């Protein structure tokens, strides 16, 4: 085909987009994450068991009202959510607690670890930072109940040892303002402390993903495909993403159906 013919063909596809059906399921372990493009944000709600995107939304930011509405709509349409794994964005946490108060919230342990590494740096300048970094390195190694108890014990001992250090404040006479002197070390500790109640649910529930790595990888593949088609208008970029989600869902769901039929025949 000529370049012009191909262009007309692409334009005809990208001028519209297919609807993505929602699959009714119970005990769904959901992953919620967002990725940003030049002029919009894509929020995805993926069924971890099926590797299926049950719902997606194009917006400008991760909004509490929109995420709450999406979660409520999923429930009304027959998706019974058991858990939600997320990166801890305040809007997502607030929406889950508001719309689905009985759902298990699993904080992405990789995200917690990554942010603490960023704030502590590769070579912390204080003993408190060095020792806290050693504790942070253990996060992804927590696999059993005993591992969790040991992690909590070490974090508690660290806090008892360095409580006064991370509570130190610096005073600026000119502005009459205070701030925490060692704010990055303190910020890392507070992040772990706040996430801790929801960091290790995957130990009791083996089907719950402990991180959002799967959906982040999904976004990476999507962007690689979209980069091959530079110069698309905003409308065409959005429709391209809708087609990508649609075809990816069909592929995932077809594989799942084949496995289910195979298991039935074996039984």
Secondary structure, DSSP 8 states (H G I E B T S, - for coil): --HHHHHHHHHHHHTS--------EEEEEEEEEEEE-SS-EEEEEEETTTTEEEEEEEESS--HHHHHHHHHHHHHTTEEEEEEEE---HHHHHHHHHH-TTSEEEE-HHHHHHHHHHHH-SS-SSHHHHHHHHHHTTGGG--SHHHHHHHHHHHHHHHHHHHHHHH-EEEETTTTEEEETTHHHHHHHHHHHHHGGGT-GGGT-TTS-SSSHHHHHHHHHHHHHHHTTTT--HHHHHHHHHHHHHHHHHHHHHHHHHHHHHHHHH-
